[in-house]
Amino acid sequence: MIKPLALRTWSFLKSFQLTIVLLALLMALVVLCTLAQVEMGTQGAVNAYMRSFLVWKHFASVPFGVPVFPGGALVGLLLTINLIGKTLDIKLSWGRSGMWLVHAGLVILFAGEFVAGMMQVDTQMSIEVGQTVNYVQAYKNMELAVIDVTDPKWDEVYSVPDTLLAKGDPIAIPGTPITVKVKKYFPNAELTTLVPGAEPSLATAGVGTGVSVVGIPVVSADNEMNQTSAFVEFTAGGRSYGTWLASVALGAPQSFTHEGRTYAISMRLRRQYLPYAFTLKQFRHDVYPGTQIAKNFSSLVQVVNPSRQESREVLIYMNQPLRYEGKTFYQASFGKNDTLSILSVVENPGWLLPYVSCVLVSIGLLVHFAIVLRRSLKRRQDQKEG
């Protein structure tokens, strides 16, 4: 009983009917994802529709999310299984070698998308002319940074991601005697000056004592950013150093001192520090004469990598990224009257797979057409001789 059921299931998974249904679902997902970008932003819509196994919907009368549509990850997985099944049905012979190569290329293409969806990390680097930067930062995700600034030549940076702050549990910062207690966390908030007679702030130290914080709905559009805020208490050695307001909207520096060491605190975009640094030597923004149409964006950067004993200049411009240490740096945007360059940074271990896929599919099609042409010519020759 089990064996016939398994055979029927395998037959269904590799059927042409399932292929048509999955392709139709994929096209529907593309449309839904495109429409959802208006409210969710590009990355949010892609994650919700294309890189999830199920599309979830939240209803006011239901306290939890309800799956309403298959996600792109599930459809892609089933398409991959369907394609593998069809590939195994192809007779293993020289005459079918072209089709084997084509199918293998398509399987690798789907595998590359899975790798990108699971492992790709998108960040950015903002760097001004003359500035040296050794980190990239997230587009949306935040962190609470606790920085030991005691040594004027070197900062020790410790950070707590916003996902941990949202849980509200006490957080011991490794490498320091400091523990962070989250009093209240706001994924997005509006900050105003505390007016007389208003409810006092939760902050007992720093600039937050005079600030009123009100939670507001989170935003997801590409051109909007959440003003992530939190009231946090710092304790060390059995002593409390007060409750502080850490917020992206606050620009004023805040710090406290424990046993001779000074710690600065701030809420900021999540950073990833690099073992190398970029210095922006020059940024160019060229336009076509008589218009404001962009002709060229380019950043001349000096890459300094002590581990490689390397120091060289590299020009990054449109359609010419820099691939370095597993990351790809693209020229994305600019600002501050053409003195600020914004590089989009992509880390994708599977970046080579789509190229391999295209090569295999191209070779497979050429081989297949060559075999078909040879058969056709031979058939004509045989007819003539007959």
C-alpha positions in Angstrom: 0.0 0.0 0.0 2.8 2.4 0.9 4.8 1.7 -2.3 1.9 2.5 -4.7 1.1 5.6 -2.7 4.7 6.8 -3.0 4.7 6.0 -6.7 1.5 8.0 -7.2 2.9 10.9 -5.2 6.1 10.9 -7.2 4.2 10.7 -10.4 2.1 13.7 -9.3 5.2 15.8 -8.3 6.8 15.3 -11.7 3.6 15.7 -13.8 3.2 18.4 -16.5 -0.2 19.4 -14.9 1.6 20.4 -11.7 4.1 22.4 -13.7 1.4 24.5 -15.2 -0.3 25.1 -11.8 3.0 26.1 -10.2 3.9 28.5 -13.0 0.5 30.1 -12.7 1.0 30.4 -8.9 4.4 32.0 -9.5 2.9 34.6 -11.9 0.2 35.4 -9.4 2.9 35.8 -6.7 4.8 38.2 -8.9 1.6 40.4 -9.4 0.7 40.3 -5.7 4.3 41.1 -4.6 4.4 44.0 -7.0 1.2 45.4 -5.6 2.3 44.9 -2.0 5.4 47.0 -2.5 3.2 50.1 -2.3 2.6 49.4 1.4 5.4 47.1 2.4 8.3 48.4 0.4 10.4 46.3 -2.0 12.3 44.2 0.6 9.3 43.7 2.8 7.1 42.5 -0.1 9.8 40.2 -1.4 10.3 38.6 2.0 6.6 38.2 2.6 5.6 36.8 -0.8 8.7 35.5 -2.7 11.0 34.2 0.1 8.5 32.6 2.4 6.8 29.2 2.3 3.4 30.7 3.0 1.9 34.1 2.7 0.4 35.1 6.0 -2.6 37.5 6.6 -3.5 39.1 9.9 -7.2 39.6 10.5 -8.6 41.8 13.2 -10.8 39.0 14.7 -8.0 36.5 14.7 -5.1 36.9 17.2 -2.6 35.1 15.0 -1.6 35.1 11.3 -3.5 32.9 8.8 -1.9 31.4 5.7 -3.8 32.6 2.7 -1.5 31.7 -0.3 1.5 29.5 -1.0 4.8 31.5 -0.9 7.5 31.7 -3.4 9.8 29.5 -1.5 7.2 26.6 -1.5 6.4 27.1 -5.1 10.1 27.2 -6.0 10.8 24.1 -4.0 8.0 22.2 -5.8 9.1 23.5 -9.2 12.6 22.2 -8.4 11.3 18.8 -7.5 9.1 18.8 -10.6 12.1 19.7 -12.8 14.3 17.0 -11.2 11.6 14.4 -11.8 11.3 15.4 -15.4 15.1 15.4 -15.8 15.3 11.8 -14.4 12.7 10.7 -17.0 14.9 11.8 -19.8 16.8 8.8 -21.4 20.5 8.9 -20.5 22.0 9.0 -24.0 24.1 11.2 -26.3 21.1 12.2 -28.2 19.5 13.6 -25.1 22.6 15.2 -23.7 21.5 18.7 -24.7 18.2 18.4 -22.8 20.1 17.0 -19.7 22.3 20.1 -19.7 19.3 22.4 -20.1 17.5 20.8 -17.2 20.6 20.8 -15.0 21.1 24.5 -15.7 17.5 25.2 -14.6 17.9 23.2 -11.5 21.0 25.2 -10.6 19.1 28.4 -11.3 16.4 27.4 -8.8 19.1 26.4 -6.3 20.8 29.7 -6.7 17.6 31.5 -5.8 17.2 29.4 -2.7 20.7 30.2 -1.6 20.1 33.9 -2.2 16.9 33.8 -0.3 18.3 32.0 2.7 21.9 33.5 2.9 22.0 36.8 1.0 22.7 39.8 3.2 21.9 43.4 1.8 23.6 46.3 3.5 25.0 49.7 2.5 28.0 51.9 3.1 27.7 55.6 3.3 31.0 57.4 3.0 31.9 61.1 2.5 34.8 62.5 0.5 37.9 62.2 2.6 36.2 59.9 5.2 37.4 56.4 6.1 34.8 53.8 6.9 35.4 50.2 8.0 31.8 49.0 8.4 28.5 48.4 6.5 25.1 49.0 8.0 21.6 47.5 7.6 18.8 49.3 5.7 16.2 48.9 8.4 17.4 46.8 11.4 18.6 48.7 14.5 20.9 48.0 17.4 21.6 49.5 20.7 25.4 50.4 20.7 27.4 50.5 23.9 30.8 51.9 23.1 33.8 52.0 25.4 35.4 55.3 24.5 37.9 55.4 27.3 40.9 55.0 24.9 41.0 58.1 22.6 42.7 56.0 19.9 40.5 53.0 19.9 36.8 52.3 20.6 35.5 49.0 21.8 32.0 48.5 20.4 29.3 46.3 21.9 25.8 46.1 20.4 22.4 44.6 21.2 20.2 43.9 18.2 16.6 45.3 18.2 15.2 41.7 18.1 16.7 41.1 21.6 15.5 44.5 22.9 12.0 43.7 21.7 11.9 40.6 24.0 12.3 42.8 27.1 14.6 40.4 29.0 17.7 41.6 30.8 20.8 41.4 28.6 24.3 40.9 29.9 26.8 42.5 27.4 29.7 40.0 26.9 33.1 41.4 27.7 31.8 44.1 30.0 30.3 44.2 33.5 27.2 45.9 32.1 23.7 44.5 32.1 20.9 46.2 30.0 17.4 46.1 31.4 14.7 47.1 28.9 12.0 49.2 30.5 10.0 49.9 27.4 10.6 49.2 23.7 9.1 51.1 20.7 9.7 49.6 17.1 8.7 53.1 15.9 8.0 56.2 18.0 7.4 59.9 17.8 9.5 62.1 20.1 8.4 65.5 21.4 9.6 67.8 24.1 8.0 67.1 27.4 5.5 69.9 28.3 4.7 71.0 31.8 2.0 68.9 33.4 2.6 65.9 31.1 3.3 62.5 32.4 7.0 62.3 33.4 9.4 60.4 31.2 10.6 56.9 32.2 14.2 58.2 31.7 16.0 59.3 34.8 19.3 60.2 33.1 20.4 61.8 29.9 18.5 63.9 27.5 15.5 61.5 27.6 14.3 63.1 30.9 12.8 66.0 28.9 11.4 63.9 26.1 7.9 62.4 25.6 7.8 59.2 23.6 4.6 57.9 21.9 4.6 54.6 20.0 3.3 54.8 16.3 2.8 52.2 13.7 5.9 50.8 12.0 6.7 51.9 8.4 8.0 49.6 5.7 8.3 51.8 2.6 11.8 52.0 1.1 12.1 55.7 1.6 10.9 55.6 5.3 12.7 54.6 8.4 11.3 53.6 11.8 12.4 55.8 14.7 13.2 52.8 16.9 13.4 53.9 20.6 13.8 52.2 24.0 14.0 53.1 27.7 16.9 51.1 29.0 18.5 50.8 32.5 22.3 50.1 32.8 23.6 48.3 35.8 27.1 47.2 36.6 28.8 45.9 39.8 25.5 46.0 41.6 24.9 49.6 40.9 22.3 51.3 38.6 23.4 54.1 36.3 19.8 55.2 35.7 17.3 54.7 32.9 18.2 56.2 29.6 16.3 56.9 26.4 18.1 55.5 23.3 16.5 56.5 20.0 17.4 56.9 16.4 15.8 60.3 16.6 18.2 61.5 19.2 21.4 63.1 18.0 22.8 64.2 21.3 25.7 62.1 22.7 25.0 60.2 25.9 27.4 58.4 28.2 28.1 57.2 31.7 31.3 56.1 33.6 31.8 52.9 35.5 35.1 52.2 37.4 37.0 54.7 35.3 35.7 53.5 31.9 33.4 55.7 29.9 30.6 54.1 27.8 28.7 56.0 25.1 25.2 54.8 24.2 23.1 55.2 21.0 20.4 53.6 18.9 21.6 53.2 15.3 21.3 51.1 12.2 22.9 47.7 12.8 26.5 47.6 11.7 28.9 44.9 10.6 32.5 45.9 11.0 35.0 44.8 8.3 38.7 43.8 8.6 39.5 46.4 5.9 38.6 50.1 5.3 37.5 52.3 2.4 38.5 55.9 2.0 36.6 57.9 -0.5 39.1 59.9 -2.6 36.7 61.4 -5.1 33.0 61.2 -6.1 31.7 62.2 -9.5 28.2 62.9 -10.6 28.2 63.6 -14.4 25.1 64.6 -16.4 24.4 64.9 -20.1 25.1 68.5 -21.3 22.0 70.8 -20.9 20.1 68.2 -18.9 19.8 66.8 -15.4 19.9 63.2 -16.7 22.6 61.2 -15.0 25.4 60.1 -17.2 27.7 58.6 -14.6 28.1 58.1 -10.9 31.5 56.9 -9.7 33.4 56.6 -6.5 37.2 56.5 -6.4 38.0 54.6 -3.2 41.2 53.5 -1.6 41.0 50.0 -0.1 43.3 49.3 2.8 43.5 45.8 4.1 46.2 45.2 6.8 45.7 41.4 6.8 46.7 41.4 3.1 49.2 44.2 3.4 47.2 45.8 0.6 46.5 49.4 -0.2 45.1 50.2 -3.7 42.7 52.6 -5.4 39.5 51.2 -7.1 36.9 53.0 -9.2 33.3 51.9 -8.5 30.8 53.1 -11.0 27.5 52.2 -12.6 27.4 48.6 -13.9 31.0 48.1 -12.6 30.9 47.0 -9.0 33.8 45.9 -6.8 33.8 42.3 -5.6 36.0 42.0 -2.5 36.2 39.6 0.4 32.9 37.9 -0.5 31.0 41.2 -0.8 29.9 43.1 -3.9 29.9 47.0 -3.7 27.6 48.7 -6.1 27.3 52.5 -6.7 23.8 53.1 -5.5 23.2 56.8 -4.6 24.7 60.0 -3.4 23.9 63.1 -1.3 25.2 66.2 0.5 25.8 68.1 -2.7 27.8 65.3 -4.3 30.2 64.8 -1.3 28.5 61.7 0.0 28.5 58.4 -1.8 26.2 55.5 -0.9 27.3 52.0 -1.9 24.9 49.1 -1.9 26.7 46.1 -0.5 25.5 42.5 -1.3 26.9 39.4 0.3 25.6 36.3 -1.6 27.5 33.0 -1.4 25.5 31.8 -4.4 26.2 34.7 -6.8 28.0 32.5 -9.2 25.2 30.0 -9.6 23.0 32.0 -12.1 26.0 32.4 -14.4 26.8 28.7 -14.3 23.1 28.1 -15.0 23.1 30.4 -18.1 26.2 28.7 -19.4 24.8 25.2 -19.0 21.4 26.2 -20.6 23.2 27.9 -23.5 25.5 24.9 -24.1 22.6 22.5 -23.7 20.5 24.4 -26.3 23.4 24.5 -28.8 24.1 20.8 -28.3 20.4 19.9 -28.7 19.9 22.0 -31.8 23.1 20.6 -33.3 21.9 17.0 -32.7 18.5 17.8 -34.2 20.1 19.5 -37.2 22.4 16.6 -37.7 19.5 14.2 -37.7 17.5 16.4 -40.1 20.4 16.6 -42.5 21.0 12.8 -42.3 17.3 12.2 -42.9 17.4 14.4 -46.1 20.5 12.6 -47.3 18.9 9.2 -46.8 15.8 10.4 -48.7 18.0 11.6 -51.6 19.9 8.3 -51.7 16.6 6.4 -51.5 
